[in-house]
Amino acid sequence: MATLNSFLMNPISRSTHLHRQFELTKATNFSKISSCLVSEKSQEKTLTPSNSKKAKEIMEMEAKYLVGTYARAPIALERGKGCKLYDVDGREYLDMTAGIAVNSLGHCDGDLVEVLVDQGNSLWHVSNVYYSLPQVELAKRLVDCSFADRVFFTNSGTEANEAAIKFARKYQRHITDVGKEPPREFISFSNSFHGRTMGAVALTSKEHYRIPFEPVMPGVRFLEYGNIEEAKKAVVSGKIAAVFVEPIQGEGGIYSATKEFLQALRTACDDAGALLIFDEVQCGLGRTGHLWAHEAYGIAPDIMTLAKPLAGGLPIGACLTTEKVAEAINYGDHGSTFAGSPLICKVALKVLDKIQDPMFLANVARKGLHLKELLSERLGGNRHVKEIRGLGLIVGIELDVPASSLVDACRDYGLLVLTAGKGNVVRLVPPLIISEDELEYATEVIKKCLPSLDAENKN
């Protein structure tokens, strides 16, 4: 089989050539769909089933038994290793999605599998009626490596944000004099995404995610992301309980805050007695080349929410708080049956062991710079490419047309990427262990697939 370098030296032909070079086969052409969980409705299209009997059966079963909330890419995945995924027909894909920024250590990392099996033979779940050592150890580790003093575990990012909402409300009630109304309102920002449960979706900027479920939580005001003067005027004492902000917006289109903006929010919240909440569900835990995204700015929040990569692909979330916030929370104020189980916390401890290593983080930063350099070099001259942006290994390619045809073309060639924003941003969030050779391959495929944008927009 030819090497990656030999592939990069030759033009890409269709799937037969890829199969010969990388033991890949081209997926059947399908109607264009979105690969963004927050895609526009206009992007949702009917999928054509795979020619493979096994894949077709899986897709038919999904259509019959699952609630139709996902416009899935038309491949059925069966196994993974490192940065590679394999479908039920044995086709190989380079994964630049990492399960939407979840599988930071790739698929089936050997150390994580070992811990999972070990703990799986000992204790899985006991609920939060009892103590368990892995949960306490993980909380201590998170406190030791962050601004926080306390941790509340959840099962997902949206649950972590729901906890943050409740904690902010309870904190304001706790510090407000008896007989006075505590601040209850929240500020969020344009292009924000904080989840799909009723509180989190109220903080999410796209109206079509909120309108079908109204009335959602009242008292949320949306400001322009990055607008310092607007934020200063809006964070008013006695009204605003908390400000929710993503240091780097993922689903919204890979927009990074400036230090001046986050510092202005920190100052405004301090002056008004409001809490500053950083949502690092997608951008946190090594994704930027820093352990926490806000470390690049030197500004700390009162609460931080985490989830996606924390247990390497197992469901977990966390709400980290300062002591002043935690003091307002009493027994029974919040809870979760499944959160913080011994099994998942033990795996999360191993994830932290690996990602927290300074050399690991330095490599993420270096590879992120290399990825942007490759993209600028190979895509910069294309008329559809407006901007390449991001930090570390959360990178966006903004286009002047919808990105779905490019996503589909890349998938045909064995490369999995996502969209973001209004569907016009290609989102690259690969496993943090991705190699430079794999980044070379990915960027070359994207370059070779750019003509699909012209073909799509001629139709």
Protein Blocks (a to p, Z undefined) as FASTA:
>chain_A
ZZfklmmmpccddfklmmmmnopacddddddddfbfkbcfklpccddddfblklmmmmmm
mmmmpccfbccdfbdcfbdehjbccdfkopacddfklnnomlmnoghifklmmmmmmmmm
mombeojmbccfklmmmmmmmmmmmmbfbdcddfbfklmmmmmmmmmmmmmmmmpcghia
cdfbdcddehiafbjbfklmmmpmblklmmmmcccdehiacddehiaklmmmmmcghkam
bdcddfbacklnopacdfklmmmmmmmmmmnopacdddfklmgghlnopablklmnopac
fbdcdfklmnoopacddddddfklmmmpcghkaccfkgopaklmmmmmmmmmmmmpmklm
mmmmmmmmmmmmmmmmmmmmpmklmbdcdehjadcdddfbdfklmmmmmmmnopacddeh
jopaccddddfkbcfklmmmmmmmmmmmmmmmmmmmmZZ
